[in-house]
Amino acid sequence: MKIKNLLYAGLIAVFALTGCARSGAASAAQTSASQTTAAPTAKSKNKTADSPDSGSSSASGTAGSATGQAQAVTADPQGVYHKITAEEAKTMIDNGGVTIVDVRRPDEYAAQHIPGAINVPNEDISSDPPAALPDMDAVLLVHCRTGIRSKAASDKLIQMGYQNVYDFGGIVDWPYETE
């Protein structure tokens, strides 16, 4: 974890020197570096590595603060999804009215998942809304293993017209109950 944070700090320096500080990668690195002193259970708002089968999708981030506010991430001109921490997701779950969407493969979901989560693999999300997610206005809390697939899935869901998409990264950073 310390090596990862040092790498992000290095990225900040490189982006600052090259004038790329407004790019999504710089914002992600900047946000991650600002949270290196956070409590051990706090999840940074950076884009984390995930499995190579994650697919790619472009998104640019906006600089977030370490105050726990959701970070809006532009997916395309149609809308945005919000990058939140595991703690913020847990609060939303506890308050009710959300759908937890696990975009990992079925075998990963079967091995461990958040109670109440539905499995909609990222690979199965295409241009048509998934049958398991019929309400385009539902509050969707999207996660995968470490963050890449949830980012890609969130991008795709926004492009399809879903209005309330929140990406909380990966289950590896979920310190709460799982099944």
C-alpha positions in Angstrom: 0.0 0.0 0.0 2.8 2.4 0.8 4.5 1.7 -2.5 1.3 2.3 -4.3 0.9 5.7 -2.5 4.5 6.6 -3.3 3.9 5.8 -7.0 0.8 8.1 -7.0 2.8 10.8 -5.3 5.4 10.4 -8.0 2.7 10.7 -10.6 1.5 13.9 -9.1 5.0 15.4 -9.4 5.3 14.2 -13.0 1.9 15.6 -14.0 2.6 18.9 -12.2 5.9 19.3 -14.1 4.4 18.4 -17.4 1.3 20.6 -17.0 -1.1 17.6 -17.1 -2.5 18.3 -13.6 -6.1 18.5 -15.0 -6.1 15.0 -16.4 -8.1 12.2 -14.8 -4.9 10.3 -13.9 -3.5 13.3 -12.1 -6.7 13.9 -10.2 -6.8 10.3 -9.2 -3.2 10.3 -8.1 -3.6 13.6 -6.3 -6.6 12.3 -4.5 -4.9 9.1 -3.5 -1.8 10.9 -2.3 -3.9 13.3 -0.2 -5.3 10.3 1.7 -2.1 8.5 2.6 -2.6 9.5 6.2 -6.2 8.4 6.4 -7.4 5.7 8.7 -6.5 2.2 7.7 -10.2 1.4 6.8 -10.6 4.5 4.6 -10.6 3.8 0.9 -8.9 6.2 -1.4 -10.8 7.7 -4.3 -8.2 6.7 -6.9 -8.7 4.4 -9.8 -7.3 1.1 -8.7 -6.0 -1.9 -10.6 -8.3 -4.8 -11.3 -8.2 -7.9 -13.4 -7.0 -7.7 -17.0 -10.5 -8.8 -18.3 -11.9 -5.5 -17.1 -12.2 -3.9 -20.5 -11.4 -0.2 -21.0 -13.5 2.9 -20.9 -12.4 6.4 -20.9 -13.3 8.8 -18.1 -11.8 11.9 -16.8 -11.9 12.6 -13.1 -12.4 15.8 -11.3 -10.2 16.6 -8.3 -11.8 15.3 -5.2 -11.2 16.3 -1.6 -10.3 14.1 1.3 -13.4 15.3 3.1 -15.5 12.3 2.2 -17.6 14.0 -0.5 -18.5 12.0 -3.6 -16.2 12.7 -6.5 -18.1 13.2 -9.8 -16.5 11.5 -12.7 -17.4 12.5 -16.2 -18.4 9.4 -18.2 -19.7 11.1 -21.3 -21.7 14.2 -22.3 -24.9 12.5 -21.2 -24.1 12.3 -17.5 -21.8 11.4 -14.7 -21.3 8.7 -12.1 -19.9 9.4 -8.6 -16.8 7.8 -7.2 -17.4 7.2 -3.4 -15.6 5.4 -0.6 -16.6 2.1 1.0 -17.7 4.1 4.0 -20.0 6.3 2.0 -21.4 3.2 0.3 -22.1 1.5 3.6 -23.9 4.6 4.9 -26.1 4.6 1.7 -26.8 0.9 2.1 -27.7 1.4 5.8 -30.1 4.2 4.8 -31.8 1.9 2.3 -33.2 2.5 -1.2 -30.1 1.4 -3.1 -29.2 -1.5 -5.4 -25.8 -3.0 -4.8 -24.4 -4.2 -8.2 -21.5 -6.6 -8.1 -19.9 -6.6 -11.6 -17.4 -9.4 -11.0 -17.6 -12.8 -12.6 -20.2 -15.3 -11.2 -17.5 -17.4 -9.6 -16.0 -14.4 -7.8 -19.5 -13.4 -6.6 -20.2 -17.0 -5.4 -17.0 -17.0 -3.4 -17.7 -13.8 -1.5 -20.2 -10.9 -1.9 -21.8 -8.1 0.0 -25.2 -9.1 1.4 -28.1 -8.1 -0.9 -25.8 -7.5 -3.9 -26.9 -8.7 -7.3 -24.4 -10.1 -9.8 -24.4 -8.3 -13.1 -20.9 -9.2 -14.7 -19.2 -6.3 -16.4 -18.7 -8.5 -19.4 -22.5 -8.9 -19.7 -23.2 -5.1 -19.7 -23.5 -4.0 -23.3 -25.5 -1.3 -25.0 -28.8 -2.6 -23.7 -29.9 -2.1 -20.0 -29.4 -5.3 -18.0 -32.7 -7.2 -17.2 -31.6 -7.2 -13.5 -31.6 -3.4 -13.5 -34.9 -2.3 -15.0 -35.2 1.1 -13.2 -33.0 3.7 -14.9 -33.6 6.1 -11.9 -32.6 3.6 -9.2 -29.6 4.4 -7.0 -26.9 1.9 -8.1 -23.8 1.2 -5.9 -21.4 -0.5 -8.3 -18.3 -2.5 -7.2 -16.0 -5.2 -8.4 -12.8 -6.7 -6.9 -10.5 -3.7 -6.9 -12.0 -0.9 -9.0 -11.3 -1.2 -12.7 -14.4 -3.2 -13.7 -16.6 -1.1 -11.5 -15.3 2.0 -13.3 -15.9 0.5 -16.7 -19.4 -0.8 -15.7 -20.3 2.6 -14.3 -19.3 4.3 -17.5 -21.4 1.9 -19.5 -24.4 2.3 -17.2 -24.3 6.1 -17.5 -24.0 5.8 -21.3 -27.2 3.7 -21.3 -29.0 6.4 -19.4 -28.9 5.3 -15.7 -29.1 8.5 -13.6 -27.8 7.5 -10.1 -24.6 5.5 -10.4 -22.1 5.4 -7.6 -18.8 3.5 -8.0 -17.3 2.4 -4.7 -14.4 0.4 -6.1 -13.5 -3.0 -4.9 -14.6 -5.6 -2.4 -10.9 -5.9 -1.3 -11.4 -2.5 0.4 -14.8 -3.4 1.9 -14.2 -3.7 5.7 -17.8 -4.7 6.4 -19.9 -7.9 6.3 -19.7 -10.2 3.3 -21.3 -13.6 2.6 
